[in-house]
């Protein structure tokens, strides 16, 4: 595939955790379209293989690799498999994560009722498996190679804690803090660490919060769109450009510790 030289990822090897989801999958497609070899990583083999097959049919290079982001040994096996196939990973997208009904505040499940165990499991999902462990395992090989780009997927709720999704908001805020820490730590070794802040993109994990059973919008959707200057939800493909920019050393070689908001202006809105 021919791409503009600034955004040419030919020769790069990308590992996308959460690549089986709607947003992670769109990032996989964008990186592959720019020329990277892409490992679509997740636990849903059906979705993962479908995504990889779609990329290959479009002229890209991809494979599905099953892995558990909360298991260091599983991630190490992932790196070994990708390296044996294509060489050392040079791009890591940490896109695994999600919310959990047990830590969502409702009239029936008040903040003071949330168990410490459920809170810890949600933090594990979004911070430990979503960012920490993959960054340790794959970041290690990037540091040894002297180059690499790590892209963490944050959330608008990391900047302004949203109602109801309290544990998710706190975990994503921690992801942003870890992003800044790693950007500082690994800059001397040629590894850049940045984040993308998506706004509201309908997906399986938030569909019940956004739409009723008959597909009509919930009051929460009305509130979200009223707070979004573009007055619409994002489309998964609209995350791709930010990911390719941060992945490309030519385009963003002096960019580390930064966050790109892809939110339709949500975080710009006040009154």
ABEGO torsion letter per residue (X at the ends): XBBBAAABABGBBBBBBGAABAAAAAAAAAAAAAGBBBBBBEABAAAAAAAAAAAAAAGBBBBBBBBBAABAAAAAAAAAAAAAAAEBBABBBBABEEBBAAABBBAABBAAABBAAAAAAAAAAAAAAAAAAAAAAAAAAAAAAGBEBBBBBBBAAAABBBBGBAAAAAAAAAAAAAAAAAAAAAAAAGBBBBBBBBBBBBBAAAAAAABBAAGBBBAAAAAAAAABAAGBBBBAAAAAAAAAAAABAAAAAABBGBBBBBAGGAAABBX
